[in-house]
Amino acid sequence: MVRYTLVLFILFMSCMPKKNSQNQEKTTSNDTVVHKAKTISNNIEEPKTITETNTGTEEQPDLEYSIEDKGWLYDPFDFPLEIEAIKSLLGEEVEIKEEYVDDEHGAYTYTTVTYQDTEISFYDFGGYETKITTPKLSVMDGIKIGMKKTDFIEAMKFDPKKTATANIFSLTDIYGNMEFRFQSDTLYRISGYYQEGD
């Protein structure tokens, strides 16, 4: 019985250093990842135009490039905001919801077209809200889901040096915003809204 207890004690003690070395490896790995994220944020050329947000992972933080709109937001789509036009691009499996409203602003229709997780909502008098995740719909002269970041930067005529580290591009004016999100240098979501001004 004493020998058995002694053997168990020796085995227990021999396992202890292994656990400590594994913990040290994990800590070192985490420190390295954090260091990489800090290095990326320190290499930003113009901190006034690119800002780091906290929604990204430690390995690839979200870096946003924001500019004021140059007239893109009012009508940015390569297709008309009409049910039949959108249906012809997305197919018959789209879901369409029309809401008729009559209020102090007048009578109007608010239409929502849904296709998988893509959703486009628009008023018949102008204005929209959208989340595009399909390559079947394009905006601003051919920009679409799946596009490479270098092609996007070229199409938008952005300065490649200023935008090289960004993975979120945001166009803004007083009436709306449009955002392009990239992952692994590939465009995966376009979202935005625009409200008609007075």
VEXROVO-69469 format. One record per residue: x, y, z of N, C-alpha, C, O in turn. Coordinates in steps of 0.001 Angstrom, whole numbers, padded with zeros to 6 digits, always signed. Example, Ala and Ser with C-alpha at 12.3 -4.5 7.8 and 13.67 -1.06 7.14 Angstrom:
BEGIN
+013190-005690+007800+012300-004500+007800+013200-003300+007800+014236-003319+008465+012850-002250+007080+013670-001060+007140+012900+000030+007870+013409+001138+008039
//
This chain:
BEGIN
+000821-001198+000000+000000+000000+000000+000859+001254+000000+000531+002228-000678+001959+001243+000754+002861+002385+000818+003530+002594-000532+003678+003725-000995+003943+001464-001176+004570+001568-002494+003575+002160-003516+003943+003020-004316+002362+001709-003482+001338+002184-004396+001119+003684-004223+001019+004412-005210+001044+004150-002979+000872+005577-002686+002076+006362-003163+001927+007446-003727+003275+005824-002944+004506+006485-003367+004563+006603-004893+004954+007648-005413+004182+005555-005610+004171+005586-007077+003188+006643-007574+003500+007400-008493+002007+006695-006970+001008+007700-007362+001529+009115-007116+001313+010003-007941+002203+009331-006010+002739+010646-005685+003809+011058-006706+003841+012211-007138+004675+010128-007087+005732+010422-008064+005114+010745-009430+005548+011676-010109+004111+009978-009821+003436+010251-011088+002766+011622-011074+002823+012356-012061+002143+011959-009976+001473+013251-009836+002482+014390-009962+002228+015371-010660+003613+014263-009295+004649+015299-009318+005265+015431-010718+005604+016537-011139+005409+014322-011431+006016+014383-012764+005092+015077-013772+005570+015604-014776+003796+015086-013524+002855+015756-014411+002824+017262-014203+002472+017991-015131+003170+017743-013051+003083+019165-012725+003882+020056-013676+003304+021018-014182+005141+019818-013955+005900+020721-014832+005324+020802-016243+005413+021849-016885+004738+019717-016733+004166+019738-018081+003022+020730-018174+002933+021463-019159+002154+020778-017191+001033+021716-017194+001538+023148-017177+000996+024001-017880+002554+023421-016396+003095+024777-016330+003689+025210-017659+003496+026351-018079+004416+024306-018335+005010+024677-019622+003935+024919-020672+004096+025787-021530+002828+024155-020618+001741+024390-021565+001116+025751-021315+000804+026478-022258+000932+026100-020045+000361+027404-019735+001272+028531-020216+000800+029557-020707+002580+028332-020071+003512+029350-020533+003435+029493-022056+003506+030606-022576+003291+028381-022768+003181+028442-024222+001931+029213-024628+001982+030042-025537+000816+028949-023968-000419+029650-024304-000274+031146-024062-000710+031950-024886+000325+031524-022957+000509+032934-022651+001392+033588-023705+001100+034690-024170+002457+032918-024076+003354+033456-025088+002626+033632-026414+002794+034646-027091+001820+032644-026781+001058+032726-028030+000111+033921-028009+000042+034673-028981-000627+034104-026900-001554+035232-026793-000807+036563-026845-001266+037509-027484+000334+036636-026179+001126+037860-026209+001544+038185-027638+001549+039352-028030+001894+037170-028415+002318+037376-029793+001171+037925-030626+001370+038846-031419-000032+037373-030458-001185+037825-031223-001495+039280-030907-001741+040072-031817-001487+039640-029627-001754+041015-029230-000698+041938-029820-001016+043026-030301+000556+041507-029785+001640+042315-030333+001438+042562-031833+001694+043663-032320+000977+041536-032565+000733+041697-034002-000352+042736-034243-000220+043578-035132-001421+042683-033458-002511+043642-033629-002017+045059-033361-002397+045984-034080-001184+045249-032350-000659+046575-032051+000265+047053-033159+000274+048238-033493+001034+046151-033722+001941+046521-034803+001155+047020-036011+001533+048017-036627+000071+046339-036353-000752+046760-037483-001294+048165-037244-001215+049016-038130-001847+048419-036046-002444+049720-035788-001396+050819-035747-001720+051969-036042-000155+050515-035394+000889+051534-035348+001417+051891-036729+002059+052930-036882+001166+051058-037744+001663+051314-039083+000701+052126-039931+000958+052314-041120-000391+052611-039369-001365+053395-040126-000742+054733-040500-000193+055433-039649-000832+055085-041798-000187+056302-042268-000946+057560-041864-000336+058548-041455-002286+057531-041978-003065+058721-041680-004148+058392-040658-005244+057982-041042-003870+058561-039371-004850+058195-038354-006137+059004-038406-007128+058618-037788-006143+060133-039142-007368+060911-039237-008379+060270-040169-009581+060483-040009-007915+059483-041148-008841+058882-042098-009078+057394-041856-010081+056849-042317-008176+056734-041145-008366+055317-040846-008407+055161-039341-007498+055612-038644-009450+054528-038834-009570+054340-037392-009749+052864-037082-010386+052133-037841-009184+052432-035967-009315+051042-035542-010535+050916-034645-010731+051722-033735-011364+049892-034906-012513+049632-034055-012279+048351-033273-011364+047588-033582-013106+048113-032258-012905+046967-031376-013678+045729-031793-013681+044744-031054-014332+045739-032944-015162+044593-033329-014372+043492-034007-014894+042391-034183-013138+043748-034393-012343+042731-035078-011696+041766-034108-011752+041956-032893-011077+040721-034657-010347+039780-033821-008992+040377-033497-008590+041371-034103-008277+039778-032541-006957+040281-032206-006001+040103-033379-005077+040897-033551-006216+039064-034190-005328+038818-035317-005542+039831-036439-004578+040248-037082-006796+040236-036684-007073+041187-037751-008098+042206-037252-009303+042005-037402-007608+043311-036652-008554+044316-036159-009246+045000-037327-008711+045045-038435-010452+045539-037074-011156+046285-038117-010507+047651-038262-010401+048396-037287-010078+047981-039453-009505+049281-039757-010401+049943-040785-010594+049421-041883-010948+051093-040425-011950+051748-041265-011362+052950-041982-010653+053767-041395-011678+053036-043270-011322+054199-044075-012613+054937-044377-013490+054396-045050-012744+056162-043891-013980+056928-044061-013724+058154-044909-012720+058846-044744-014645+058411-045817-014585+059646-046585-015986+060218-046716-016980+059508-046566-016049+061518-046998-017339+062132-047259-017776+061736-048666-016966+061648-049589-019061+061503-048801-019639+061070-050073-019339+062064-051191-019315+063276-050976-019109+061523-052394-018887+062373-053569-020058+062251-054543-019865+062291-055758-021257+062104-054016-022434+061993-054869-022866+060574-055148-023758+060361-055969-022254+059577-054482-022587+058176-054731-023872+057734-054027-024602+056891-054548-024148+058282-052875-025166+057693-052005-026601+057877-052475-027458+057055-052152-026880+058918-053215-028265+059172-053621-028820+058031-054461-029942+057587-054216-028076+057547-055436-028526+056461-056316-027325+055566-056649-026789+055649-057754-026896+054714-055710-025655+053964-055908-025808+052626-056636-024808+051971-056927-027029+052215-056930-027253+050861-057438-027128+050784-058958-027445+051741-059664-026666+049642-059451-026590+049389-060890-027912+048835-061423-027960+048303-062532-028962+048954-060654-030293+048467-061032-031310+049445-060441-031030+050099-059437-032485+049546-061057-033494+050433-060478-034121+049824-059224-034266+048606-059117-034488+050683-058283-035168+050208-057074-036648+049981-057397-037525+050753-057008-036879+048899-058117-038222+048492-058511-038330+046984-058321-037364+046254-058543-039488+046529-057916-039675+045112-057598-039303+044212-058778-038551+043253-058605-039811+044502-059953-039570+043621-061105-038097+043585-061505-037576+042535-061881-037432+044731-061422-036007+044782-061782-035176+043943-060814-034282+043209-061233-035471+044054-059528-034724+043284-058518-035048+041799-058641-034169+040948-058498-036309+041498-058905-036741+040106-059088-036023+039451-060262-035642+038283-060187-035840+040199-061343-035181+039629-062522-033713+039297-062231-033152+038390-062846-033091+040020-061302-031700+039748-060932-031573+038617-059908-030645+037812-059973-032510+038567-058969-032403+037601-057856-033175+036311-058103-032854+035281-057510-034172+036348-058954-034971+035151-059212-036301+035184-058484-036563+036067-057668-037126+034212-058793-038492+034169-058269-038571+033837-056781-039620+034023-056165-037465+033343-056188-037522+032946-054773-037427+034119-053798-037347+033907-052588-037437+035352-054308-037398+036510-053422-038722+036636-052670-039778+036231-053156-038633+037203-051487-039836+037526-050713-040049+039026-050803-039106+039803-050657-041288+039431-051044-041592+040854-051209-042682+041246-050219-043715+040587-050104-042420+042336-049511-043399+042864-048562-043602+044339-048885-042639+045105-048929-044844+044734-049110-045158+046136-049374-046047+046673-048262-047057+046071-047897-045646+047809-047742-046409+048447-046671-046900+049796-047182-046100+050639-047588-048203+049998-047162-048784+051256-047613-048993+052143-046396-049610+051735-045412-048474+053353-046476-048513+054265-045332-049193+055563-045762-048948+056087-046848-050037+056054-044892-050670+057359-045115-050552+058125-043804-051287+057858-042853-049626+059075-043756-049408+059826-042519-049255+061311-042829-049623+061763-043913-048708+062073-041873-048597+063527-042051-047667+063914-043215-047708+065050-043686-046837+062982-043673-045942+063252-044796-046584+062916-046143-046020+063208-047198-047757+062304-046097-048453+061927-047323-048623+060419-047420-048351+059691-046465-049074+059956-048578-049272+058525-048818-048090+058000-049626-047690+058602-050623-047538+056875-049187-046394+056290-049890-046315+054794-049604-047016+054278-048734-045449+054107-050351-045248+052665-050194-043823+052408-049731-042871+053004-050234-043697+051511-048764-042377+051086-048274-042238+049605-048626-042968+048768-048095-041302+049282-049518-041142+047925-050038-039881+047288-049479-038834+047931-049404-039984+046017-049084-038816+045255-048631-038702+043996-049476-039639+043203-049570-037523+043826-050094-037238+042636-050886-036167+041837-050156-035095+042360-049851-036460+040558-049874-035524+039702-049144-035137+038513-050009-035984+037864-050624-033829+038242-050041-033296+037089-050764-032183+036502-049912-031129+037118-049756-032411+035298-049354-031475+034701-048403-031231+035708-047280-032186+036088-046603-029977+036162-047050-029788+037174-046007-029515+038561-046585-029021+039446-045886-029841+038744-047871-029799+040068-048500-031167+040718-048327-032197+040061-048478-031172+042015-048008-032444+042717-047824-032318+044144-048337-031390+044867-047976-033253+044534-049172-033299+045893-049704-034685+046450-049402-035699+045867-049785-034715+047589-048707-035968+048276-048408-035905+049663-049023-034864+050319-048977-037021+050114-049602-037007+051435-050234-038405+052044-050251-039418+051344-050261-038421+053373-050255-039658+054146-050372-039913+054439-051843-038966+054530-052624-041169+054586-052233-041450+054900-053635-041094+056341-053979-041019+056677-055161-040872+057205-052988-040493+058587-053271-038984+058823-053127-038522+059956-053262-038224+057776-052857-036771+057902-052709-036332+057478-051320-037126+057478-050379-035082+057122-051200-034535+056658-049930-034538+055143-049863-035404+054487-050443-033564+054593-049153-033420+053138-049075-032660+052736-047817-032027+053559-047157-032743+051451-047507-031911+050804-046489-031570+049430-047052-032456+048726-047536-030300+049038-046998-029919+047810-047684-028805+047051-046986-027934+047639-046344-028851+045729-047125-027744+044847-046748-027618+043839-047886-028506+043013-048100-026512+043916-048609-026303+043045-049770-025196+042049-049450-024100+042430-049039-025499+040765-049646-024512+039699-049407-024438+038736-050586-023823+037674-050484-025058+039101-051701-025051+038250-052890-024340+038958-054046-024473+040173-054189-023588+038225-054871-022942+038841-056034-023915+039148-057177-023508+039691-058204-025196+038804-057005-026182+039050-058065-026558+040527-058193-027119+040937-059209-026254+041325-057170-026581+042749-057191-025292+043561-057119-024437+043293-056274-025149+044535-057985-023934+045357-057958-024286+046823-057724-025406+047262-057985-023305+047565-057228-023474+048986-056951-022305+049740-057575-021244+049166-057821-022508+051023-057825-021443+051934-058252-020581+051389-059378-019368+051248-059222-021185+051088-060485-020456+050637-061674-019729+049310-061501-018546+049193-061821-020442+048320-060996-019891+046967-060989-019297+046465-059694-018769+045353-059670-019356+047222-058620-018836+046737-057334-019822+045718-056787-021010+046007-056647-019318+044506-056473-020222+043464-055979-019509+042513-055029-018282+042500-054931-020306+041725-054338-019802+040755-053365-018851+039786-054061-019121+039326-055171-017731+039479-053396-016726+038588-053953-015581+039329-054629-014575+038724-055002-015735+040634-054786-014710+041449-055438-013466+041542-054555-013574+041614-053331-012293+041540-055173-011032+041691-054448-010839+043151-054040-011274+044064-054742-010186+043358-052905-010018+044707-052378-009230+045598-053337-009555+046777-053478-008220+045070-053987-007433+045879-054914-008300+046381-056074-008149+047521-056513-009212+045527-056572-010115+045935-057654-011110+046988-057160-011443+047926-057884-011576+046823-055930-012496+047792-055324-011824+049159-055192-012406+050178-055565-010606+049179-054663-009867+050435-054475-009655+051133-055819-009771+052355-055920-009347+050356-056832-009155+050921-058172-010465+051480-058723-010487+052574-059287-011563+050726-058560-012862+051170-059068-013334+052446-058370-013948+053309-058997-013046+052565-057064-013464+053741-056301-012474+054895-056420-012727+055990-055918-011344+054648-057089-010300+055663-057264-009757+056158-055922-009484+057346-055748-009606+055224-054977-008983+055542-053697-007466+055439-053842-006971+054747-054732-006738+056116-052982-005279+056044-052965-004870+054698-052359-005152+054455-051186-004214+053815-053124-003854+052485-052606-002968+052547-051360-003066+051677-050494-002105+053563-051256-001225+053665-050085-002010+054007-048827-001711+053490-047751-003006+054868-048951-003791+055280-047783-004769+054199-047343-005151+054155-046174-005176+053333-048251-006248+052376-047956-005779+050931-047846-006604+050036-047658-004490+050681-047959-003974+049306-048009-004331+048492-046774-004587+047294-046893-004356+049099-045594-004601+048343-044361-006079+048268-043985-006447+047509-043089-006929+049043-044655-008351+049090-044283-009087+047835-044723-008786+047268-045774-010064+047397-043908-010965+046323-044328-012434+046744-044226-013336+045948-044488-012662+048006-043843-013995+048611-043874-013860+049957-044578-012999+050764-044226-014712+050196-045572-014709+051465-046285-016082+052093-046095-017101+051456-046364-016112+053337-045634-017367+053983-045287-017510+055309-046029-016644+056179-045939-018617+055451-046765-018954+056704-047450-020088+057351-046666-021082+056692-046362-019955+058618-046338-020929+059257-045468-021294+060642-045974-020434+061377-046460-022581+061002-045861-022986+062395-045980-024091+062652-044964-024400+061768-044165-024692+063831-044970-025649+064151-043907-026941+063349-044010-027702+063287-043045-027202+062737-045161-028437+061983-045339-028258+060472-045292-029244+059739-045227-027021+059995-045325-026855+058547-045358-025431+058066-045216-024507+058839-044963-025281+056759-045386-023990+056094-045232-024010+054804-046042-025040+054136-046132-022876+054459-046627-022730+053155-047272-021408+052569-046826-020383+053251-046812-021441+051294-046461-020263+050642-045893-019947+049369-046666-020840+048588-046995-018667+049172-046951-018181+047992-047666-017240+047251-046724-016244+047818-046275-017545+045984-046417-016725+045210-045479-015997+044085-046204-016579+043365-047016-014700+043952-045888-013841+042949-046497-013342+041963-045447-013112+042328-044294-013182+040721-045861-012552+039694-045040-011611+038918-045951-012014+038464-047022-010365+038764-045531-009331+038141-046375-009268+038817-047741-009135+038149-048767-009366+040157-047747-009287+040976-048965-010381+040678-049978-010201+040920-051172-011528+040151-049513-012670+039877-050389-013904+040575-049826-014188+040458-048634-014638+041296-050665-015840+042005-050240-016933+040997-049897-017305+040166-050726-017453+041078-048649-018489+040128-048247-019802+040786-047826-020815+040097-047702-019810+042108-047604-021087+042753-047259-021069+044227-047652-020098+044949-047427-022185+044640-048249-022413+046055-048562-023676+046454-047821-024725+045834-047998-023585+047469-047004-024781+047914-046287-024870+049429-046347-023860+050116-046495-026085+049939-046230-026220+051376-046269-027651+051847-046131-028590+051051-046117-027797+053157-046029-029114+053772-045957-029008+055178-046519-027933+055778-046543-030142+055688-046969-030209+057060-047442-031623+057565-047224-032591+056899-047589-031738+058742-046631-033044+059358-046446-033083+060648-047234-032137+061435-047220-034188+060851-047919-034311+062061-048721-034217+063292-047814-034789+063313-046724-033493+064311-048274-033365+065550-047515-034567+066459-047722-035400+066227-048598-034639+067490-046906-035748+068459-047007-035588+069339-048236-036422+070210-048485
//
